[in-house]
Amino acid sequence: MNRILKYLYFALAIVALSACQVIPENEQILESFTPADTSQIKRTSLLIEYSGWRCMNCPNAATVAHDLQEQYGEELVVVVMHPASNPNTRYGNNQSVNYTCPEADSVYIRMGGTNATPFPTGNINFLQQNNSFFCGSDTWATLLSRYYGSSPIIMKQTLAHENNTVDIEVYLCNMASKPLNTTLQIWLTEDDIVGKQIMPDGKTNNEYTHNHLLRASVLPSVWGDSYQLPSIVPQTLHFSYTLPEKVVAENCHIVSILSTNGIVIQATETKIQ
């Protein structure tokens, strides 16, 4: 009987040791994780509004963009670009109406913008409509409702601002079952820029407020950097950025945009405090 009990104790000890085996952390994640329902991850869309202070119908487009942002809230990021290649942005020697920046022109030209492209116009999520990257403000609501939905990416952003420097953390987690090749773009926008704007009645409003204006790219290229996001492995990216002298920090936002195959799949906007 004692011999049987000994064998029984020995077997139980083996089972206990096996149960206490330490599994490497990366294997624990892979074995225990059940992919989430990505339909619960809301997609934030990007609306680029091409505008110019000499474009008399652009204030109406700005109203459309404002109303859409009121409707969609954090699920829509608006960026306004004044590309120097379009005559509606021309300022001559008057720097007080120069709302252009090289980054805006780079995006505009890459999208096919020319000296003759009619304003106002825009783009949603870098997508083409009828073989064009430009679409009128009367189509924005319909297109946004079509693209509204889920994303495979969780994206969060935090900022720390001290003196003239902004430290940026971008948290990314790919919830898809496969790795994704992505491009991250980070832009600086500014609100509450008061200046001239020709209005729909043809008169010039000297106290017009320009919002969401693209001021610069945080990264060396406006087209961003490439990252491969593995499946279900969170990443936090860190950036430090010195603000341009021309901007008012408390009126600015940092906009981060993540795309794959040239199409925006997630975006976020954070105000500099």
Disulfide bonds with the S-S distance in Angstrom:
Cys55-Cys58 2.24
